[in-house]
Structures are given as C-alpha cells and as structure tokens.
Amino acid sequence: MQKSKTTTVIAIMLLILVAFVPMVSAQEETLPDSSSNKQVTIELNQKDGVLIIPTEDKKITDLSTTATTEKPAVAFLSGTIDENNLVVLNGVITLDGKAQKVQLSGEATQVFIGWDVPEGAKPIYSTVGDEKIGFATITRYEGATKKYATHIEVQDESDKFSFHGEFFKDGHGGLVGTMIIDGKECQIGLLGNSISLYENVSPSSSTKSAYIDVPHRSQWELFWDLHGYAAASTACGDTVAAMLEEYYTGTSPDIWDIYLIYGSMGASEAEDYLQDQSINADKRSHTGSLSYVIDCAQYYIDTGRPFYLIEESNSGELHAVVLRGYSDAYDYFVLNDPNTLSGTEQMYWYDSDDPSFNFEENVYENIGGEDSYSNGMVIVV
C-alpha cells in the first residue's frame, strides 16, 4: 500500500464482530541432535523468478517509483532441518545466467493459514459481542480442519543474502528477499517447490494466550501463484481483508480475486469489500489520548474482534496489518503482518520501548494529523 495524498482518513479499522478464539504457537528450545536431522530440497527453477536491481539508488524504497532493471533468477538448494526446525541449506543461485554458491541457515515454522472445509459441510454459527458495540456472528463448518504452511527465514553469514520463504501442502511456494550487489540492495523472488520442507517441519506446540487465532495469509501468495512480483508487493490491504474475511466466515478467499477488483486496497475499499461479504464493516473516526486509544484496542481484542490497522512502516509507506492480540504485561500488540518478507509480528505501545517501530509513532502520531496524508482513526463496526 503506497503512501499518497489521496489516502483518506486512514487508521485503525476495527471489525466489531465475532468470537474470541485463543491460541498461540510456541517452541521449546532443546539442543540439536544431528541424528534426527531430515533431508530437504528446494527447487526454485520457474521462469518467473526475478532479480530486481535499482539503477539509480542504493536500494528500492518504492517499486512503483524507483528506477530498476530486472534479470532472471533461479536456484537449487538442499540441506537439513532438525527437530527444532533449524535449517541449513547449500546450493547455487543463478542470476542472469551466472551461478554462485550459497550457504544459508535459519529457522522454519508451521503457520496456521485457514481451514480445509469438507464439501457440503454444515455451517456452525455462534453469536458474540456486547451491548456497547453490538453483536456479531462467526461461522465455522462441521468437519473443518486447520491447514498450515511452512514459513522459512534464512540468510548467509555475511548478510549478502536474506530470504523469507513459504511452502504449502502441495509443495508450491518460493523465496523472496534481498541481496547485495556492488553495494546496492536488490530484491529477489524465486519460485518453485519443496514438499520435503513442508513435510519435515516439526509441529509447534500450542499454549493458550490472549491472542485471537486469525489465519495468517501472506501477500506474497500472489507471487507464488504467478501473478507477479509487483502485484504481490502492493497487496497488503487485500491480504488483510482476506485474513479477516476468513476469520469471520470460515471460508478462504483468493487474494488475487480481491486484487483484480480493488488493486492496492485502501481503507475505504476494504470497508466496501467486507460489506459485500456480509461482514458489517463501517468506517468511523476514532480519536483521543494515546492511553485511551490503546485501551480501546485492548477492549476490541477482549471482546473477540481482531481489526484492520494502518501503520506507517519503517520505510515510511503506509501498510495494512491485522491487530489480533496484546500483552499488557510487556506493553505490546500482536500483529498478523501480510508482508512476511520484512514485516514484524509485534508492536510495542511506546517509542521508549522500541524507538524504531511502535504504536505511538507509527500509528497514533502518524494518523493523528502530524503529516499531510491522514488524520484521525477509523473503526469498522
């Protein structure tokens, strides 16, 4: 989502709806045991793989405005994953026909992305809410089971390469990331498959918490599904709308179908789209002191309502995320960030706790009218 003067009153979109479903994943640390390591291969040889090089600047801050050139990119990686999901990969990345060896290491995780719903399954409805804001219905289906993707974060020791990847049950997926070439930070997207990585990641143990279990979709699904790197890089709003739709309705929308209609979705378009899906979304201004706004966000989470949040990202662009939980012991919110390449899942409330990224500066002050692009907050009820 690009920052522009046409951006209307942007801020928090709170979907005043549905049930509180507590769940969070955590992993226990144990010492690695090489005897339990499993072999994995990642073949990234589809022709749509791309290396994007800035021609005038040192890095790409906005793909739509930065001058760039594109080169083909493919890769083949193999290695191991241990019982703690630590990954070591070796292989070759070929850029514009020139091959170079790489060694990458990092971690894989199992991520909840929605439900598999049996054909003809009977819907199950529950009503939640309160008198203050109203009541809403959440839909699940008999026999539906959770489905997962494997996320992977790897980089090399010299920090020349840094990748995020995502692979699904059928093996398809890819890696997106950055690499340094002649002092320039370039972007790279690689497409292919890895059934072995999906099958060999260890399930995460689950513990109860104050976080709402919202399916975590990635805007890079558009790239994995061959709809282009440029479209995927601007689809944060569409992906947030898809996550919330799936949470409330129990069905899985195709992000590309949303993007075809709305393009890079803003707050008003998200409101329209969700209403079209029979989700009672309505924008409202919502302003007040910082402590009051934080209290409001906590209240919506406490009543089972994850919501659409517009933040100012570290790069200065406006970006959409789902706010789905909080910790009042450690003063932070929990997010589903659709940009799994560079996004963060945690946002501290105050700039004193995290000066680089926090609710006070990246949401409250930004949308409170300190710049010319937005003022006030927006609630969807």
Secondary structure, 3 states (H helix, E strand, C coil): CCCCCCCCCCCEEEECCCCCCEEEEECCCCCCCHHHCEEEEEEECCCCCEEEEECCCCECCCCCCCCEEEEEEEEEEEEEECCCCEEEEEEEEEECCEEEEEEEEEEEEEEEEEEECCCCCCEEEEEEEECCCEEEEEEEECCCEEEEEEEEEEECCCCCEEEEEEECCCCEEEEEEEEEECCEEEEEEEEEECHHHHHHCCCCEEEEEEEECCCCCCCCHHHHCCCCHHHHHCCHHHHHHHHHHHHHHCCCCCHHHHHHHHCCCCHHHHHHHHHHCCCCCCCCECCCCHHHHHHHHHHHHHCCCCEEEEEECCCCCEEEEEEEEEECCCCEEEEECCCCCCCCCEEECCCCCCCCCEHHHHHHHHHHHHCCCCCCCECEC
